Amino acid sequence: MKSVGTVLATAARSVPEESRDRIIDTAIALIASHGLAGMSLQMLADEVGLHKSTLFHHFRSKADVGDQALFRVLEPLAQMVERLDTDSAPEIGQLIEVSHALADHFVTARHAALFLLRCMIGRDAFDRPGQPQDEDLQHPFWRIFLVLGGWLDRARRAGAIRRVRVRQALINLLGMVLLYPAIADDFGRDVIAADPLSDRAHRARKEELAATVRGAFAPLG
């Protein structure tokens, strides 16, 4: 993946920002449905009503589209997770609050949840946008993992949560937050026997998220 500086430099090209935003948002939905490998630039151009060649005024390649779509999806998540980056003593309620904020976000950003699952489980490197380079510590990808991982480490050392394996706990937390909105349509409806996207179902989901976080992370004994 390009460095953050490259991404921002690309975004600063003299092109209409509204068109660029519309292309990226459309790419997120298409990658969520088809994967990066399954989305062609022609498909993207047709969906936004542009000529394929016009896309190259905005992006260098399909990989560039995927990289910037990933940045767009992760940035609001990083901002939510950064609520944990405080000097206050860690307590499990802080993790529940962030889990709830993420759940609220994905109510209206369900394409983003499926997009991220595609990125995680793509069959090969061509199925997903590239991983940010190690030096791009301001990229939202690394901000999420560094802040959340750091909080888990501080919380376990302070005795606020049990002695979790931080990397395993990170993956489990991501799964809890992402899976529901990604599969909520027909599958979720069949399981819940009601509209999984209703206000009532969302309240119930947040209650279960809180209970699951407490059950998974509360100190033992």
TAWO-V330640 format. One line per field, one symbol per residue. ss: DSSP state (H for helix, E for strand, C for the rest). phi: phi as a letter, one per 30 degrees, with the letter a starting at -180 (. if undefined). psi: psi as a letter, one per 40 degrees, with the letter a starting at -180 (. if undefined). A space follows every 10 residues. Layout:
BEGIN
ss = ???
phi = ???
psi = ???
END
This chain:
BEGIN
ss = CCCHHHHHHH HCCCCCHHHH HHHHHHHHHH HHHHHHHHCC HHHHHHHHCC CHHHHCCCCC CHHHHHHHHH HHHHHHHHHH HHHHCCCCCC CHHHHHHHHH HHHHHHHCCH HHHHHHHHHH HCCCHHHCCC CCCCCCCCCH HHHHHHHHHH HHHHHHHHCC CCCCCHHHHH HHHHHHHHHH HHHCCHHHHH HHCCCCCCHH HHHHHHHHHH HHHHHHHCCC C
phi = .ddedddddd ddedbedddd dddddddedd dedcidddcc dddddddcib deddeddcbd adddeddddd edddeddddd dddddbdddd bddddddded ddddeddcbd edddeddedd cedadddbdd dededddcde ededdddddd deddddddid bddddeddde ddddddddde ddcddddddd ddiaddcded dddddddddd ddddddceed i
psi = iiiddddddd deigihdddd dddddddddd dddeiddehi dddddddefi iddddeedid iddddddddd dddddddddd dedegieihi iddddddddd dddddedefd dddddddddd eidadeeiii hiidegeeid dddddddddd dddddddeed iigihddddd dddddddddd ddeebddddd defiheeidd dddddddddd ddddddeiii .
END
